[in-house]
Amino acid sequence: MSISNLLNSNREVAWKALTVESLDVNNLIVNDSAQLSGISGVNLNDLDDVSAPTPNDNDVLKFDFAQQLWEAQPDSGEVNTASNVGGGSGVFKQKTAEDLEFKSVIGGTNIDIVNNVDDLTLNLNPIISSGTYTPVASSFVSITSITGLAGFFHRMGNVVTVSFRADIDPMGVTESSFRLSLPIARTSGNFASANDAAGNGTYRNFTTLNSRVITVTPVTGTELVLVEFRVMSTSTVSISGASFSYEL
């Protein structure tokens, strides 16, 4: 069936209802859509400039200029996006349809995040403490006794720095060592490698007044450090400038 140049203005329409299997209409102008309310059997895809044979839920019509067709496509939202600028880490992740997705901000160690009405406040709360402690010396090698042992520590976050002094009565001219306890126990447990703690210092011989270097290293498998030095005489030596650091 073909209807050409049919005008509907102020005149009565001759039909009340029309069921169409195939309708080819040229130049059809309708001023009152209510008069076509009885037409059935026609869908959007029957229009010449529409291609929507199998539309899905939430699809929208988009015009393809090259094809001169309106096509059913998934709704991708507004034609816009977001981006990160500068050289730092950005919070924008991606755009999904019309939703702009941003990464959330999580406070790290000793950092609190306050969620205000219009902004976020980052509060740095480092753990800072200091004080004295009485170290426990053990596992003497070529040492008769240790007296005057005292320790001092300073903690900044997860790093502890220790200073200590001691008077040592050596057994002879040889390599000597002893183990020393920590002021704050490690939250990660025993030392696992030689890189878990490090330090050095000097000792002074009371008779010769010479100074020698000492080294401080972790004793793996324990929470102790090893203090090593070489004694140059049997006179008492004084360690007064030794320190080491370790991570909790």
QUIPESUL-V939824 format. One line per field, one symbol per residue. phi: phi as a letter, one per 20 degrees, with the letter a starting at -180 (. if undefined). psi: psi as a letter, one per 20 degrees, with the letter a starting at -180 (. if undefined). A space follows every 50 residues. Layout:
# QUIPESUL-V939824
phi->???
psi->???
This chain:
# QUIPESUL-V939824
phi->.ccdledcddefefddbbdcebcdddledcecfffdfefcnccfffffdc cbfcfdgmfceceeffelcecfcffemfebbcbedneefedfdaddleee ddfeddfefmcdddeefdbddedecfecbbrdbdfdeblfclceaccmfb cccbdcmddddcdbcadddeereafcabdcfefcfffenffdbfefbaaa rcccefeemedcedcccfefncdcdddcadedbeffdceccdbbcbdf
psi->pppqlppoejqqphqhqpppgppopplppphnhhijiiprjprhiiqhkp nmhmqrpjqqpqpohhilqpqpqqojaqmrarrprajapqipgrpocjpp pqqrpppapkpqppnrgirpppppmqopqraqroqoqrlpokpgrprkpq qqqppodjppppqrqqpporhanrpqrrqprqhpqphjbqphrijiqqra aqqpphgijqqqqqqpqqoqjrlqqpoqrppirjqpqpoilqrrqrp.
